[in-house]
Amino acid sequence: MDKFDVDAVLQQALDRLALLAEVTNALGSTLDADAGLRMVCRIMVPQLADWCAVDLLEGDDQPRRVCVTHRDPHLLPPGLLEGCLPSLTDDTPGPLARVLRGAGPLLINNPGSPGQQAQAGTGWYVVPALEASSMVLAPLRARRRVMGAITLARTGSERPYAEDDLALVEDLAHRITLHTDNARLDTEVQATAEHLQRALLPDLPHVGPSRARRPLQPGP
């Protein structure tokens, strides 16, 4: 390995450390889980991906797309593909479904056109109608349970993801998971505290509407 190769590897390592630091600072700036995830998507695009999506499992494992960001805002206006997704079942095909069920991280190169992806089951709500020449999907795991997934994608002739990118995405996923799980726990603690406060308040007696007393009339 010559000097130029060493410099390139060193610069790549520095860039990745800077990216991780930026993500950590963004997540640490808010206790709102969704707001933190949206900031992460905006950091990922275009630094690491042409588009990025984050999905969370809520309630009875109902998938919800929290955010999806594309480098071309005209192609994908903010909020267009966000919200609840169809229910996830054991038969749901595609890489995102696999990751949400516990597989991953997954590296997929040349997944084909959006139509081919849908036919092959690779397009299950990854991001409909968006191209991807290379993708990385990583689960968000907390307390031995998958709570969501992050999807990064590159398009066109952009350099495809490689095996060494998986470690970076896994590190990102770990940081995102810690933030999201802490935000959920904070919300639960606040809700419990409010419930206890209401339970400890004494029951006040019901008092009917008061009637205004008429002023005494002066005598003759």
C-alpha positions in Angstrom: 0.0 0.0 0.0 1.6 3.3 -1.1 1.3 6.7 0.6 -1.7 7.7 -1.5 -3.6 4.6 -0.4 -2.8 5.2 3.2 -3.9 8.8 3.0 -7.2 7.7 1.4 -7.9 5.1 4.1 -7.0 7.6 6.8 -9.3 10.2 5.3 -12.1 7.7 5.0 -11.7 6.8 8.7 -11.7 10.5 9.7 -14.8 11.1 7.7 -16.6 8.2 9.3 -15.7 9.4 12.8 -16.9 12.9 11.9 -20.2 11.4 10.7 -20.7 9.4 13.8 -19.9 12.4 16.0 -22.4 14.5 14.0 -25.1 11.9 14.4 -24.4 11.6 18.2 -24.7 15.3 18.6 -27.9 15.5 16.7 -29.5 12.7 18.7 -28.3 14.2 21.9 -29.9 17.6 21.1 -33.5 16.4 21.5 -35.6 14.0 23.6 -38.2 13.7 20.8 -37.5 10.3 19.1 -39.1 11.3 15.8 -37.3 14.6 15.6 -34.0 12.9 16.3 -34.6 10.4 13.6 -35.4 13.1 11.0 -32.2 14.8 11.8 -30.3 11.6 11.3 -31.9 11.1 7.9 -30.9 14.6 6.9 -27.3 13.9 7.9 -27.2 10.6 6.1 -28.3 12.3 2.8 -26.1 13.0 0.9 -23.1 12.2 3.1 -23.7 8.4 3.1 -26.8 7.8 0.9 -29.0 9.2 -1.9 -32.0 8.4 0.2 -32.6 7.2 3.8 -35.6 5.8 5.6 -36.3 4.9 9.3 -39.1 2.6 10.3 -40.3 1.8 13.8 -42.4 -1.0 15.2 -45.2 0.2 17.5 -47.9 -1.4 19.5 -48.6 -4.9 18.1 -45.5 -4.7 15.9 -47.3 -2.2 13.5 -44.6 -0.7 11.2 -44.5 3.1 11.0 -42.3 5.1 8.6 -41.0 7.9 10.8 -39.0 9.6 8.1 -37.7 9.2 4.6 -35.3 11.7 3.0 -34.2 12.0 -0.6 -31.4 14.1 -2.0 -33.8 15.5 -4.6 -36.7 17.1 -2.6 -38.7 17.5 -5.8 -38.7 13.8 -6.3 -39.7 13.0 -2.8 -41.4 15.9 -0.9 -41.0 15.7 2.9 -43.7 13.6 4.6 -45.0 12.0 1.3 -44.3 8.4 2.3 -44.3 8.7 6.1 -46.9 7.1 8.4 -48.3 3.7 9.1 -47.3 0.8 6.8 -49.3 -2.4 6.0 -49.1 -4.9 8.8 -46.0 -7.1 9.0 -46.7 -10.9 8.9 -44.5 -14.0 8.9 -45.1 -14.2 5.1 -44.3 -10.6 4.2 -41.5 -10.8 1.6 -38.6 -8.4 1.1 -35.4 -7.3 2.9 -37.1 -4.7 5.1 -39.6 -7.3 6.3 -36.7 -9.7 7.0 -34.8 -7.1 9.0 -37.9 -6.1 11.0 -38.4 -9.8 11.8 -34.8 -10.0 13.2 -32.4 -10.6 10.2 -29.7 -8.3 9.2 -27.9 -6.2 8.6 -28.3 -6.8 4.9 -26.2 -5.6 2.0 -28.0 -5.7 -1.4 -26.4 -4.6 -4.6 -28.1 -4.3 -8.0 -31.6 -5.0 -6.6 -33.1 -4.1 -10.0 -35.8 -1.6 -11.1 -38.7 -0.7 -8.8 -41.0 -2.9 -10.7 -38.5 -5.9 -10.6 -38.0 -5.2 -6.9 -41.8 -5.4 -6.3 -42.1 -8.7 -8.2 -39.1 -10.2 -6.3 -40.5 -9.1 -3.0 -37.5 -6.7 -2.4 -39.7 -3.6 -2.7 -42.0 -4.2 0.3 -42.2 -0.6 1.5 -38.5 0.0 1.3 -39.5 3.1 -0.5 -41.9 2.6 -3.4 -41.1 4.0 -6.8 -37.5 5.0 -5.8 -34.5 3.5 -7.5 -31.7 1.8 -5.6 -28.6 0.4 -7.1 -27.1 -0.5 -3.7 -28.8 -0.8 -0.3 -27.9 -1.4 3.3 -30.6 -2.3 5.9 -29.8 -2.6 9.6 -32.1 -3.5 12.5 -32.6 -1.3 15.5 -32.3 -3.6 18.5 -33.1 -2.8 22.1 -33.2 -5.2 25.0 -33.1 -8.3 22.6 -36.0 -7.0 20.6 -36.1 -5.4 17.1 -37.8 -2.0 17.4 -37.2 -0.8 13.9 -34.8 -0.5 10.9 -32.8 2.0 9.0 -32.4 1.8 5.2 -29.7 3.5 3.3 -29.6 3.5 -0.5 -27.5 4.7 -3.4 -28.7 5.2 -6.9 -27.3 5.2 -10.4 -23.5 4.9 -10.8 -22.8 5.9 -7.2 -20.2 3.6 -5.5 -22.0 0.6 -4.2 -21.9 -0.3 -0.6 -19.3 -2.8 0.5 -18.8 -5.1 3.5 -16.8 -2.4 5.4 -19.9 -0.2 5.2 -21.9 -2.7 7.3 -19.8 -1.9 10.4 -20.5 1.8 10.0 -24.2 1.3 9.5 -24.4 -1.1 12.5 -22.7 1.6 14.7 -25.2 4.2 13.4 -28.1 1.8 14.1 -26.8 1.2 17.7 -26.7 5.0 18.4 -30.1 5.5 16.9 -31.5 2.6 19.0 -30.1 4.0 22.2 -31.7 7.4 21.5 -35.1 6.0 20.5 -35.3 3.6 23.3 -34.3 6.3 25.9 -36.9 8.6 24.4 -39.6 6.0 24.7 -38.6 5.2 28.3 -38.6 8.9 29.1 -42.1 9.2 27.7 -43.3 6.2 29.7 -41.8 7.5 32.9 -43.5 10.9 32.4 -46.8 9.2 31.7 -46.5 7.1 34.8 -45.6 10.1 36.9 -48.6 12.0 35.6 -50.9 9.1 36.3 -49.6 8.8 39.9 -50.0 12.5 40.5 -53.6 12.4 39.3 -54.2 9.3 41.5 -52.9 11.0 44.6 -55.0 14.1 44.2 -57.9 14.2 46.7 -61.5 13.9 45.3 -62.9 17.3 45.7 -66.6 17.6 46.6 -68.9 18.6 43.8 -70.1 22.1 44.3 -73.1 23.2 42.2 -73.2 26.5 40.4 -73.3 29.4 42.8 -76.0 32.0 42.6 -75.2 35.6 42.8 -77.0 37.3 45.7 -79.1 40.3 44.7 -77.9 43.5 46.4 -80.2 44.8 49.1 -82.4 47.6 47.9 -82.2 50.8 49.9 -85.3 51.6 52.0 -87.6 54.5 51.2 
